[in-house]
Amino acid sequence: MITILGPTASGKTPLAAALAARIGGEIISADSRQVYRRMDIGTGKDLGDYTLNMKHETLKIPYHLIDICEPGTKYNLFQYQQDFYDAYQDIRGRGVTPILCGGTGLYIEAVLKGYHLSPVPQNPALRQQLEGKSLDELTQMLVALKAKSGSTMHNKTDVDSCQRAIRAIEIETYNLENPVPLRELPPVPSLIIGVNIDRDLRREKITRRLKARLDEGMVDEVRGLLNEGIPAEDLIYYGLEYKYVTEYITGVTTYDEMFRRLEIAIHQFAKRQMTWFRGMERRGFTIHWIDATLPMEEKVAQILSLLTSSNLCT
C-alpha cells in the first residue's frame, strides 16, 4: 500500500489521484468527516479531484470510505478500522494497489499499526457525571486517563468540543477497564509519503480556500442539514466548519466573527496535524516528505522512485 498524508490544504488528494491514474490504483480516504453524506463543502471532499482529464479520455479514480454514513451519527475509529480493512482486502483481492490518503493522523496510524480496538458502548452514568464540565476540565481529565493507559489516541487534533471530549473520555475509560480487544487487525505495510507545505503558503491557501468554500455555499449546506432536523449540537460535534457555521446560523456569532474564529481554528488544526505526523516519525514510522510546490509529474515520479527502491509489495 501507499499512504499519502499531510496537513489540510497541502494538495494530498490531487496527488493521490494523479498517482492512482499512473499505477491503476484506488484511493481509500483517511478523513474522519468525509464519511458523512451531504457534508461536502465543509469537509472539503473536492470530489472533482477524482476525475482526471487525460489526453484521450476522462478517467474516474475509484475511491472508498467517502459518503458511507448519515450526518448526525457518530462514526468512530473502531468502525473506520473495520471499514478500512474491508476496503483494503477488496482492493488487494482484485490485484490493485490501495492508496490511503488523508489528514486524520489517528485513523492513518491505527490502520498502519493495527491498533487493537473494541467497540465502545455509551456510558450514561459517566456522561451524566461529565455534563456541565468545561472543555479545559474535560481535556485535563482526558490527559490524566491517557497517562494511566499510555494511550496515543485522542490528541487535541480531533477533541475540539465538549461532546467530542466526553466521547474520548468514555472510550479511554472503557479501554482502561476492558483491555481485551474484541477483534484484532494486522498492521499494514506501507510506503508513507508526506506532502510538505511551507507554513506561510499553507496559511495563505487555507484562507483562500475558506473564502472559496463560503462562496460555494458552505453556509447553505449547513443550513440544509439543520433543516433536515439534525440537531445543532450534532453538527457542532463535527468541529471546524460545522461548529462555527452552525454557531453563526443559530445566532451565536456574527458572520465576520465566524470567519475570523474559523480561520484561526483551521490554522491551528493544520499545525496539530503536523504535530501528529512528526509524532508518528518519533513512534517509528518513516515518512518520505515531498515538496508540495513541485510540479505534479515530478511529485508522482518521486513516489514511483521511492516505491521501486522500497522493495515494498503493494
GIVEN-V737997 format. One record per residue. RES is the residue in one letter. OMEGA is omega in degrees with one decimal (* if undefined). Layout:
res->RES omega->OMEGA
res->RES omega->OMEGA
//
This chain:
res->M omega->173.2
res->I omega->177.1
res->T omega->175.9
res->I omega->-178.9
res->L omega->179.6
res->G omega->-179.9
res->P omega->177.3
res->T omega->178.2
res->A omega->179.7
res->S omega->178.6
res->G omega->-178.2
res->K omega->-172.6
res->T omega->176.9
res->P omega->178.3
res->L omega->179.3
res->A omega->179.5
res->A omega->179.0
res->A omega->177.8
res->L omega->179.1
res->A omega->178.2
res->A omega->-177.4
res->R omega->-173.6
res->I omega->-178.3
res->G omega->-177.2
res->G omega->175.4
res->E omega->-173.0
res->I omega->170.8
res->I omega->-178.8
res->S omega->173.5
res->A omega->179.9
res->D omega->-172.0
res->S omega->-177.5
res->R omega->-179.4
res->Q omega->175.2
res->V omega->-172.4
res->Y omega->177.7
res->R omega->176.3
res->R omega->171.3
res->M omega->-168.2
res->D omega->-175.3
res->I omega->-177.1
res->G omega->179.3
res->T omega->178.1
res->G omega->-179.9
res->K omega->179.0
res->D omega->-174.9
res->L omega->176.2
res->G omega->179.2
res->D omega->-178.4
res->Y omega->176.2
res->T omega->-176.3
res->L omega->176.0
res->N omega->180.0
res->M omega->-176.7
res->K omega->-173.6
res->H omega->-177.7
res->E omega->171.3
res->T omega->-174.4
res->L omega->176.8
res->K omega->-178.8
res->I omega->178.0
res->P omega->177.3
res->Y omega->-175.1
res->H omega->176.2
res->L omega->169.0
res->I omega->179.9
res->D omega->-177.9
res->I omega->176.8
res->C omega->-173.1
res->E omega->173.2
res->P omega->-178.6
res->G omega->176.3
res->T omega->-177.8
res->K omega->175.4
res->Y omega->-175.8
res->N omega->-175.4
res->L omega->179.2
res->F omega->178.8
res->Q omega->-179.6
res->Y omega->-178.4
res->Q omega->178.2
res->Q omega->-177.4
res->D omega->177.3
res->F omega->-173.6
res->Y omega->176.0
res->D omega->179.5
res->A omega->-179.3
res->Y omega->-179.9
res->Q omega->178.4
res->D omega->-177.9
res->I omega->-179.8
res->R omega->-179.5
res->G omega->177.4
res->R omega->177.5
res->G omega->-177.3
res->V omega->179.0
res->T omega->174.8
res->P omega->174.6
res->I omega->177.6
res->L omega->-174.0
res->C omega->176.4
res->G omega->-176.7
res->G omega->178.1
res->T omega->-172.5
res->G omega->-179.7
res->L omega->179.2
res->Y omega->-178.9
res->I omega->-177.7
res->E omega->-178.5
res->A omega->-177.1
res->V omega->178.5
res->L omega->-177.4
res->K omega->-176.6
res->G omega->177.3
res->Y omega->176.1
res->H omega->-173.9
res->L omega->172.8
res->S omega->178.7
res->P omega->-175.0
res->V omega->178.7
res->P omega->175.2
res->Q omega->-179.8
res->N omega->-174.5
res->P omega->-178.9
res->A omega->179.2
res->L omega->179.7
res->R omega->178.8
res->Q omega->178.9
res->Q omega->-176.1
res->L omega->-176.9
res->E omega->177.7
res->G omega->178.2
res->K omega->-179.9
res->S omega->178.6
res->L omega->178.5
res->D omega->179.0
res->E omega->179.7
res->L omega->179.7
res->T omega->178.2
res->Q omega->177.2
res->M omega->-179.7
res->L omega->178.3
res->V omega->179.8
res->A omega->178.3
res->L omega->-179.9
res->K omega->177.9
res->A omega->179.0
res->K omega->-172.6
res->S omega->-174.7
res->G omega->-175.8
res->S omega->172.2
res->T omega->179.3
res->M omega->169.4
res->H omega->169.0
res->N omega->-173.3
res->K omega->-177.9
res->T omega->-174.7
res->D omega->-177.1
res->V omega->-173.9
res->D omega->174.6
res->S omega->-179.8
res->C omega->-177.4
res->Q omega->179.4
res->R omega->179.7
res->A omega->178.4
res->I omega->178.5
res->R omega->179.1
res->A omega->177.5
res->I omega->178.5
res->E omega->-178.6
res->I omega->-178.1
res->E omega->178.2
res->T omega->-179.8
res->Y omega->-177.8
res->N omega->177.9
res->L omega->-177.3
res->E omega->-177.3
res->N omega->-172.5
res->P omega->-176.7
res->V omega->-178.3
res->P omega->177.4
res->L omega->-177.9
res->R omega->-179.3
res->E omega->177.2
res->L omega->-175.5
res->P omega->172.6
res->P omega->-177.3
res->V omega->177.7
res->P omega->-175.7
res->S omega->165.8
res->L omega->-175.5
res->I omega->178.6
res->I omega->175.0
res->G omega->177.8
res->V omega->-174.2
res->N omega->-178.7
res->I omega->178.9
res->D omega->-174.5
res->R omega->-178.7
res->D omega->177.6
res->L omega->178.0
res->R omega->179.6
res->R omega->179.1
res->E omega->-179.8
res->K omega->179.3
res->I omega->-179.1
res->T omega->-179.6
res->R omega->-178.7
res->R omega->178.0
res->L omega->177.5
res->K omega->-179.3
res->A omega->-178.1
res->R omega->175.3
res->L omega->177.0
res->D omega->-178.2
res->E omega->176.6
res->G omega->-178.4
res->M omega->178.5
res->V omega->178.3
res->D omega->177.6
res->E omega->-179.5
res->V omega->178.1
res->R omega->178.4
res->G omega->177.6
res->L omega->176.6
res->L omega->179.9
res->N omega->175.3
res->E omega->-177.6
res->G omega->176.9
res->I omega->-177.2
res->P omega->-179.9
res->A omega->-177.8
res->E omega->177.1
res->D omega->177.3
res->L omega->177.4
res->I omega->178.3
res->Y omega->-176.6
res->Y omega->172.8
res->G omega->175.9
res->L omega->-173.4
res->E omega->-175.2
res->Y omega->176.8
res->K omega->-171.9
res->Y omega->178.1
res->V omega->176.3
res->T omega->178.4
res->E omega->176.7
res->Y omega->-177.4
res->I omega->-177.6
res->T omega->173.0
res->G omega->179.8
res->V omega->-179.4
res->T omega->172.7
res->T omega->179.4
res->Y omega->-177.9
res->D omega->178.2
res->E omega->177.2
res->M omega->-178.3
res->F omega->-176.4
res->R omega->-178.2
res->R omega->179.6
res->L omega->178.7
res->E omega->178.4
res->I omega->-177.7
res->A omega->179.9
res->I omega->175.8
res->H omega->179.8
res->Q omega->178.7
res->F omega->179.7
res->A omega->178.3
res->K omega->179.4
res->R omega->175.6
res->Q omega->179.7
res->M omega->176.7
res->T omega->178.3
res->W omega->-177.6
res->F omega->176.1
res->R omega->176.0
res->G omega->176.8
res->M omega->178.5
res->E omega->178.4
res->R omega->-179.9
res->R omega->170.3
res->G omega->178.0
res->F omega->173.2
res->T omega->178.5
res->I omega->178.2
res->H omega->-174.7
res->W omega->-179.7
res->I omega->-178.2
res->D omega->-177.9
res->A omega->-174.6
res->T omega->179.1
res->L omega->174.2
res->P omega->-175.5
res->M omega->-178.6
res->E omega->179.8
res->E omega->178.1
res->K omega->178.5
res->V omega->-179.9
res->A omega->178.4
res->Q omega->179.7
res->I omega->179.3
res->L omega->177.4
res->S omega->177.9
res->L omega->180.0
res->L omega->179.7
res->T omega->-176.0
res->S omega->-176.8
res->S omega->-175.5
res->N omega->-179.3
res->L omega->175.8
res->C omega->-178.4
res->T omega->*
//
